């Protein structure tokens, strides 16, 4: 097997990245035995996978990503936050107040209100 280069490099659509037998992640395709970029970005080759980190487009949240969001609204037992993505972040009241709790809107506003900044993990 070829020695993998851990350094990230800029790639364009169609650029060759590696021939190593790796798990394909974001923005790459397999053409024969060659792994090719499908977007403009930074190639990221790790011990078991390869991906291209896109330099344009929108953020697509993934499980376990850490995000910073701004509370936009409260509806039911949930807060909705802008996480600079095509999706809104949703923080459940039970994640803040504990399981089986049913906080009122005023109790929720005391804890977090519109404009407040949160740091959360995507689940």
N, C-alpha and C positions, 0 to 999 in steps of 0.2 A: 504494500500500500504506500502511496505517496505520503511524504511528511506534510502535515497540514500547517498552513501559515495562519497564525493566530491574529495577525494584523488585519484590521479592516481596511478595505480599499473602495474607492468610488467605482461604481459600475453603471452601465447603461443597459437598456433593454437589448437582449441578444448577446451580451457579454458572457464569455466563458468564465466560470468560477472555479470548478474543480472536477476531477473524475473520481474522487474518493467515494466509496459506498456509504453515503450518509443519509439520515432521515431528512426529507424535504420539509421545510417550514414555509414561511411567508415569502411570496414574490419570487419563487424559483420554480423551474420545471426541469424534468429530465428528458434530454434528447439523446437517445442511444445510451452512452455511458457518461455523457457530459451533462453537468448541471449548469443551467443557463439562467441569467437574470431576466425577469419580466418587467422591471421598472427601474427608474433612476434611484440610486440609493447607495448605501454602504453594505458591502458583503460582510457577513458574519459567519465564519466557519468555526464551529466548536468541535469537541471530541466526537460527538455523535450526531450532529445535525448541521444544516446549512440554511441560511436565510438571507434576505436582503432587507435592510431597514430603509423603508421608503423615505425620500426627502421631500415628497409632496403628497398632497391628499389629506384625508382626515384621520384622526386618531380612532382606532378600533380597539376598545377595551378588551382585555383578556383576563381570565381568572387569575387572581393573585397579583395583578397590577396594583400599584399604589397610585392614587390619584388625589389631586387637590380640587375641591369643588366649592361652588358658591350656592348656598340655599336660595332657591327661586320661589318655592311655594310649599305649602303644607296642605295635604289632602288626606282625609281619613286618618289613619295611624301611620302616615309616612311623610317624610320630607323628600322633595325633589330638588336635585342639585344640577347645576351646569358644570359638566366636567370637560368642557371644550371638545366634545365629540358629537357624532350624529345621534347619540343616545343621551338621555338624561340619566343621571345617577339617582337611585332610589334608596333611601335609608329608612328602614323599618323602625317604628317606635319600639318594638320589642328588643331590637338590637341595642337600644340606648337605655330603656327603662327595665329590661329584663323580660323573660318569657312569661306569658300569661297576664301581662299588664295591659291595660286599656286606657292610656292617658287621654285627657281632654285636649282640645286644641290649645287652650290657654296654658296647660302644663307643657305641651310641646313647644309653644312659643317661648316659654321661660327658659327652656333648655337650648333650643336653636331656633332662630327666626330668620326671616328673609335678609339676605345680605351677609349672613355669617359664613365664615370660611371653615370647611371641614377637610380632614385628611383621612382617607378611607382606603380599604382594600376591596377590590372587585371580587365578588363571590359568585 
